[in-house]
Amino acid sequence: MPTGKRPTLDDATRGRLLFGGDYNPEQWPEETWHEDVRLMRDARVNSVTLGVFSWSKLEPRPGAREFGWLDRLMDLMHDNGIGVVLATPTASPPPWMGHLHPDTLPVDQDGRTEWWGGRQHFSHSSATYRRYAAAITEDLAARYGDHPALTMWHINNEYCTYDWSDEAAARFRHWLRNRYGTLDALNEAWGTAFWSQGYGDWAEIHTPRHAHYLKNPTQVLDFRRFTSDMLLECYAAERDIVRRATPHLPVTTNFMPLWSGQDAWRWAEEEDVVSVDLYPDPRDPLGAQSGALVQDMTRSQARGPWMLMEQAAGPVNWRGVNHPKPRGLNRLWSLQAVARGADAVCYFQWRQSRQGAEKFHSGMVSHAGEEGRTYREVKQLGADLARIGAEVTGRHTAGDIAILHDWHAWWAGAQDGRPSGEVDHPDVLRAWYRALWEAHLATDFAHPEHDLTAYRLVVVPQLYALTDAAIDNLRAYVHGGGTLVCGFLTGVADEDDRVRPGGMDARLRELFGIRTLHEWWPLEREETVETDGFRGTLWSEEIEESADASVEAAYMGGELDGLPAVLRRGRAWYVSTLPEPAALRGLLARVAADAGVRPVLDGLPDGVEAVRRGDLLFVLNHGREPVTVQVPGTHTDLLTGATVTDTVALGRYGVAVLRP
């Protein structure tokens, strides 16, 4: 490999779609392993992840190493043509670690220790934990770095642990020194003049623990940033160990879908392969949109092909009522991920566990075994992926629209003491994404400071806090000829959660044609406002337009009668409420058309999705009823080999992958 070239997912896929999942054979007698391999081969499984939760099996006592069972598994996989994504087991330390080293256990904000007996029970700030994690990672890399089955490294699992302990507080102070340099700068950023919170010594600063009343919001914001950075340090330390041993192999870890605890833009820059775990509710009528949102976001973070690390073949075990997937839905949602750029379709887990906390979480092989519907559908999917893999891998999916998203803006806007507890950043994001999805408009995601010039339309559902650089970027985008649509409660604060003069940054007010923002008028859960074009929900604003702005919709009745609900100045649009779904879809479709953005296919029936990946056209029916879709021209359906001319018929949850 040329010096400086980082490996990619292509180095693991080798021209095929990876198919498989987490394999936890230590839960089963060894004779089961050979039965598993037979079933894997029948299902076209070509990749398994080993070792995710195996620390106590690998290191039953401090410093001991039990690698024999893993040696046999690695050899067994290689002998059967199945590649191994080898995990470091550091998400779930053995009981002996917490027993001997209480400093490795996280503490919650009320001072209670989180004990072993579950998972993720580690303090990201503990030097002891980090030392043990590095040691087991070093030994895994040394032992298996040259094994022919090894295709990729998977570090830890679903990093998500917060820690308010004394050790975390010491590291937090160090992190704050690096960020601010002086206490004066910290006091200014945190606004400690409010409520007599001024700090005179670094030792006075702790993690934001349980308080009598509202906590300092910027301290909480910085603690979220700190937590993301500490977890990233843990990831990077293990990544660097395996990278030294195997510089030719890609390294990944798995994000959770739209989880608030990681700045995933920054994390993605540190991964060779961006991976995500995705579990839409099969009973959710918006499940397809929820999945597509996460897939578009993950692809945008990866800037190319990505890995669906985990999904469920059937029901999960943590929703209260856990519904199975109806016949065909697992295949549909898996191929939806491939359409949106996934080059790996994997599951948690291979075989459903008989014991433990997740024994009712489905597996590719369910409790019903190989005669069960779940495994039969897994076999069909494996055959489908093998059929299309060589045509699909490495091709790119892209949109003409960028949706802007930023974790720091989310964290800042989620503070206590805000105008409305009903405004939830992910819900607003999903509402806007749903409108674009239902309008059949292809989207990417982007950070507000990214280069946006390639996009005809940029959409900002909500970004409460924006840096000066982000604001200047939006202005430059519009002044350069781009079209911008922005939702309410955007640009209110700076990166320190300091409210901008005027309640919205003056540069944005000028951009959107807002002369004055007088008041925010949040709505109750079931309350609505009328405009002369639609009904609004969740929020409204008392704004006054400038002379050169156009009022595209005005409030009708009540305190805001006659005031702008939707305002436009040139190519910049501002929406001061959340229109009901059909209205938001119509508004965004209108703006997109004016910006020169077309649907992927015209005239699609409701519930049918069309996605282009390179020159391939994926057509997916998310409904239970058969449909006929217009697809002008002659195509080959890669899933069936049939020639399709002008129309394609799709059955319940049906999919076609069309090559011109």
N, C-alpha and C positions, 0 to 999 in steps of 0.2 A: 504494500500500500504506500502511495506517495506520502512523504512527510507532511504532517499537518492536516491530512484528509480524515475527517471523522467518518466512521462507518454509519450506514443508514439502514432502514428497514429492508431495502433491496438486498443487502448483504445476508439477511436472514431468510428472506422469501425465495430468492433465487428463481424468480420468474413464476412463482405459484402463489396462490392465496394460502396463508397459514390457517390451519383449522385444528382446533383442539381445546385445551383448557387446563386449569389447575388440576394436578393429579396428586393425590395424597395417599400413596400406597402404604405408608406406615400405619394407616388405620385398619389394614386388612392383612390376613395371613398371606404368606408369600405365594402359596399356590394360586391365589386370586390374581396375582400379577400377570400370569400367562394367559388367563382367561381375559383379563383386561386388554392385553395386547391383541388377542384375536379379534375382540370386538372393535378395537381402535382401527385395525387394518380393514375390517369390513365397512367401517364408517368413513374411510379415507382420512382419518386423523393423521396429520403429519407433524404436529407440534404439541408438546406438553410442557407445563411449568412444574418443576419439582422444587420442593424444599421450602415453600413459603412459610409454613408454620412448623418447621422441623427442628427448632433449636434444641429442645430438650432431648430429642432423639440423637442429634449429632453431638451434643455436649451434655451428657447426663450428669456430669459433675464438673466443677470448675477446672478447666484446662484439659479435661478428657476429650478424646475424639473417637467417635464411632462412625466410621465412613464405609464399613463393609457393605451394609445394606444399600447405600447410595451407589457404591461401585457397581453392584449387581444390577441395579436399576438403569444406570447410565449405559451399561453394556447391553442390557435387554432392549432398551429403546433403539440404540444404534443398530443392533442386529436386525431390527424390524423396520428400519428406515424411518424412524420417528425422531425428529430433532428435539432437543431439550433447551428450554429457556430456564436456566438455573437461577433460583432465587437465593438471596441472602435471607436468613430466617429471622432478621432482627426486629420484626414487628411484634414478636411475642416471646419475650425472654423467659427462660425456665424459672420455676418457682425458687430454685436455690439462689438466684441472683437477688431477688427482692428480699429473701430471708437473710442472706449474708450482707447485703448492701442496701439498706433502706433508702439511701440517697438516690438509687436508680428509679424509685417509684414516683410518679407524678402526684401533685397535690392540687386539689381544686380550690376555687376562690374562697371557700369557707374554711380552708385549712384541713380538710379531710384527705387522708391518703387514699389513693386508688390502688387497691391491692391486686395481686395476681389472681388468676382464676378465670379471667376473660382473655382479652388480647389488647394490644396497644398500650400496655401498662409500663411505659418507659418514660423517663424524664429526658427530653431532648437536650437538656442542659447538663446532665450528669456526666462528669468526666469518667466515672467508673463504667457507666453504660457504654459510652463511646469507646472506651478501651476494649471491653469485651466484644463489642460489635466489630471493631476493626480486626481483632484477633481471629474470630471465626471467619470473617470475610477473606483475610489473608490466606488462611488454610484452605478454604474452598477454592480460591483462585489458583493456588499452587497445585492442588491435587487434580483439578478438573480443567485447567486452562487449555491443555492439549488434547482433551478427550474429543474424539471425532463426532460425538453426539451433540456437543455444545454449539448452539447457534446464537444465543443472546443471553444477557444478564438482566435479571429483574431484581431491583434493590428494594428491600423492605416490602411494605404493602399498605396502600391507602393511608399515607401519612396524615394524621388528624389530631394528634395529642396536644392539648393545651396543658400548661404547667404553671402554677402560681407559687411554687416552692421557694425556699430561701436560696437554693442554688440557681434556680431560674431568675430570681430577683438580682443576684449578683451579676449574672450574664446580661440581664436587662440593663443594668446600670452601665456596664461596659458598652453595650450596643448604643445606648443613649449618648455616652461620651463621644463615640465615633460619629454619631449623627449630628450632634449639636456643638460639640467642642467645649462649650462653657455653660455653666448654670444660668447665666443671664440669657443666653440664647434659648435654652430650654424653657425657662420661665416665660419668655416672650411667646414662644410657639404654643405653649400649653395654656396661655392666658391665666396664669396663676394669681394674678391680681384679683380675680373673682374668688370669693369665699375664703380669702386669706390663705391661699395654698402655696405661697412662695417658698421655694426650696433654697436653703442656704448651705447645704452639704449634700454631696451625692449619696451618702449613706442614708439619708432620709427618704430616698425614693425606693418604692417597692413595686411589685406587680400589682395591678389594680384589684385588690382583694375586696371582700365584702365590705360595703360602706353603709352608713346610716341612711343616706339618701343618694341622690344621683352622683355618679362618679364623674371625674373630669373627662370629657369626651375625647380630648386629644391624647390623653394618657392611654385611654382604652384603644384608640386608633393606633397609636404607636405600639401597644402591646400586641395587637393583631399583626402588625408589620414584623415585629420582633419574632413572633411565633413562626410565621412563614419562613423567616430567614434562618431561625435555628433548625427547623426541620430540614430546610434546604442544605444547611451545613452537614447534617447527619447523612443525607443522601449523597452529597458530593464527596464526603470522606470515603464512603464505601465504593462509590463509582470510581474514584481515582485509584483505589486498590485494584479492582478488577481490570480497569483500563490499562494499568501498567503491565499486568500479566497477559492480557489479550487485547492489544490495541486494534486488532482487526475485527473485533466483535462489537455490535451495538449494545448499548445499555439503556434501560428504561426503568420507570416506576409508574404505578397506575394512579391517575387522578380519579376522584369521584365526580359525578356529574354536577356541575354548577355548585360546587361546595365552596363555602365562604372562607375557609381557613388557609388557602394557599393563593399567592399571587401567581396564577398559572401562566401568565405571560412570561414572567421571569423564570419560573421553573422550566418551561418548555425550552428555553435557550440552553439549559444545562443537560438536556436529554438528547440522546441520539435518535431515539424513537419516542414519540408522544403516544401514551396509552391512556385509555379511559375505561371505567366500569359504568355500565349503563343498564338501568333496571326500570323502564317505564312500567306503570301499572297496566296489566292487560284489560282491566275494566275501565280505564280512563278513556273517555271519548277523544281526548286530546293527546293520547299516548304517542301517536305517530309524530305529531308536531314536537312534543317534548324530546323524543329521540332525535329527530332531525336537528333541533336546536343544538343539542350536545354534540352531535356529529359535525355540524358545520363549525362549531367553536373549536373542537379538537383538531379538525383539519386545518383551520386557520392558525392555530398555535403551532402545528407541525409544519406548516407551509408546504404541504405535500401529503403523501400517504401516511396513514396512522394505524394504530392497533386497537381494536376492540378487545381489551384484555379480559373483561368479564361481562357476561350477561347471564340470564337465567334461561335454562331450557324449558322450565315450567314455572311453578310458583316459587316465591321467596318465602321467608319465615318471619318477617319483621313488620308487616303492615297492619296487624290486628286481625283482619280477615285477608287471607292470602289466596288469591284466585289463580288457578292454572291458566296457561295460555291455550286459547281455543285452537283447534286443528288448523294448521297452516300459518298461524301468526308468528311463530318462532322463525320460520323460513322467511316470511315477508320482512320482518324487522332486521334480520341478519343481512338480507340482500339490500335493504335500505342503507345500511351502514356501508356496504361495498360501493353502492352508487355514490355515496358521499365521500369516498376516498379511502375507506378502510382496506388495507392489504392483509389484515389478519382478523379472523372471526373466532373468538375463543369464549370460554364459559368458566364460571365457577359453579360446579366443578365437574370432573369426569364422572365419578361414581357417587351417588347420593349416600351420605354418611348414615350409619345405623345408630351412632351414639353422638353425644355432644350437643352443643347449643344450636347447631344448624342441621339437625337430622331431618327436619321437614323442609329444608331448602333443597330445591330440585337439583338433579345432576343430569348429565347427558345420558347416563344410565340410571334410571330411576329405581325405586324399590321394586317396581314391576319387572325389572330385568330386560333382557333383549327382546322379549315379546311385547313389551310395553309400547304404547303409542309414542312416548317421548323419544325412545331410542330409534324407533322406526323413522321418525321425522328427522332425527339427527343424521341418520344414514342418507336420507334423501338430500339433505342440505349438503353433506359432504360430497355427494356425487355432483350436485350443481356447482359447487365451488371448484371442484376439480375440472369440470367441463369448461368453465369460463376463465379460470385463473390466468392462463398464459396470455389471454386477450386483454385482461383488465389491469394486472399489476403494473404499477409505475405510471399509469395514466392519471391525469390531474382533473379535479373538479374545481370549478371557480364560478364566482358570481360577479355581476356588474354592480351589486349593492354591498356596501359595508355597514354592518351594525357595530356601533362602538360600545365596548364594554371594558370596565376597569374595576379591579377588586378594591383598590384604595377608595374610589368613589363610593362603592357599595358599603365598605366598612364605615366610612364617615357618615353616610346617610342612614345607617342603621342604629345610630345613637339613641339613647333614651332622651326624653325631654324635647322631642321634635313635634312639629305641628300635627302630625297624624300617625298613630300607630297602625293604621290600616294600610298605609303605603308600604309595600314590601318590594324591594328592588327586583328579586327574581320574578315575582308575579307580573310586574310592569314589563319586564323584558320579555316574558313569555307571551303577554298580550300582543305586543308589537310584532314579535316573531310570528305568532299565529296569523296575524293579518297578512304578512308577506308570504307565508307558506300557502295560505288559502288563495292568495292571488297568483300562485304558481311562479313566484319570482325567486330566482336563485341568489343566495346571500353568502357572503363571507363575514367573519368577525374581524375587528381590528381594535388595537389600542388607540386612544385618542391622540397620541403623539406619533403614530405610525404615518408613513407616507400614504396619502389617500388619493393621489392623483390618478391612479388607474381606475377609479370607480366613478361611474356616472352619477350615483346617488349614495349619500351617506345618511344613515338613520341613527339618531341618538334617542333611544327610549327614555333614558334618564341617567344623568351623570351629575349627582349632587355636588361633588367637589371636583374641580378641574385645576390643573396647574396653569401657570401663565403660558407655558410652551404649548399645552393642549389647546388653549383658547386661540392663541395665535395661529396654530395649525388649522383650526376650523375656519378662521377668517381667511387665511391664505387659500384654502380649498375653494371656498365660495368665490372669492375674488378671482381665482383662476378659472372659473367657469363651471364649477361643480354645484350640484343641488344638494341642499342640506335640509332635513326635517328633524326637528328637535322636540322632545316631550317636556312636560312640566318639571319643575324643581331641578333644573339643570344649571350649572354654573353659579350656584348659590354661595359656595364656600371655596376657599383655597385649600392647598394640600395640608394645612394645619387645622382644618375645620374652622377657620375664621371667616365669618360671613362677609361677603364682598359688599362694599358700599353700594347702597341702592337695592340690596337684596338679590341682585344678579349682576355679574360682572358687566361693567359699562360697555366693554367691547362687544359683548354678546347682545346687550340691549340695542346697541346701534346696528348690529348685524341683522337682527330680527325686526327692527322698527318699533321697539318698545320705548316710548318716551319716559314712562314712569311705571314701576311696579308698586302699586299702593299697598295691597294686602294679599296674603294667601287665604283662600277659603276652602279648607279641606271638607270633604263630605263624609257623612256617616256611611256605614257599610251598605245599607240598602237605599241610600239617598241618591238622587240623580238631579242633573240640571238640564234644562232644555236650551237648545240653540235653534237658529233658523234653518239648520240642516240635519241635526242629529241629537241624540241624547248622550250626555256625558256622565261619567261615574268617577268616584274616588276623590276627585280634586277639582278645584276651579281657582281662578285668579282674577283679581281686580287690577287690570292693566290698562294703560292708556297708550294708544298708538301714536307714532310720530306722523308728521305730515306726508311723508313719502311711502308709508306702509299701506297695504291693502288688507282690509278686514274680510277674510274668506268665510268666516262664520261668526255670528254674534250671539251672545247669551240672550235669552228671552225670559222676562219675568224675574222676580226676586231682586236682590240687592245689586246684581250684576247686569240688569236689563240694559241691552244695547251695547255692552262692552265687548271687546274682542274675545272670542273663544279660540279661533284659529287666525293667526296673523301671518302675513307674508310681506317680505321686502325683497324684491328681486328673486333670487334663487334660494333664499333662506326662509324656511317656514317654522313657525312656533305654534305648538298645540298645547293649550293651557289647561286641558282636562284629559281624561281618558275616554275617548269615544267608545260606544258600545261596539262589539266585534265587527258587525257588518259595516258600520260607518268608518271605523279605522281601516278596514280592508279597502273600502272604496276610496278613501282619501289617499292612502299610500299607493294604490294602483294608479290613481290619477296623476300623482306627482311623478311616479316612476315612468309613466307613459310620456309625460312632458319632458322628462330627462332622457328619453330615448331607450329606456329599458323595456324589453319585451318579455312576456312569459316564455318559459321553455317550450311549451306547446300551447297553441290557442285551442279554446273550446273544450278543455278537459272537464269531464264530469266531476261532480263533488266527490271528494274522498280519493281521487286519483292523483297521483304525484308523478311528475316527469323530471328526471335529473340527467344531465349530461356529464359523463366522465370521459374526457377526451372526445372522440367522435362516436362513442357508444351512447345509446339512449336507453336509460332504465325507465320503464313504465310500471308503476306499482299501484295496485288496487287495494286501498285500505278499508274497503267495505266488504260486507258479506254477500252482496248480490253481484252477479256477473255484469260486466260492462263491456262495451265496444268503444275503442278509443281511435280517433283519427290520427294516423301517423303518416303524413304524405310521403310518397316515394316507396321504393322497394328495399326491404331490409332482410337480414337473416337473424332469427331469434337464436342466440347462442345457447339458450337453455334447452331448446328442443331441436334445433337444426332446421326448423321450418322456414320457408320463405314467406314474408309478410309484405303485402302490398296495400298501402293506403290505410288499412285498419288493422287493429289487433284486438282479439277477444281475450279478456281476462276473467277468470273465474273468481270465486271467493278468495280474497287475499292473494290474488294472482300476480305474477311478475313476468315481464318480458325484458330481455336484454338484447337490444337491437343494434346490429352493425350495418351501416349503409352498404 
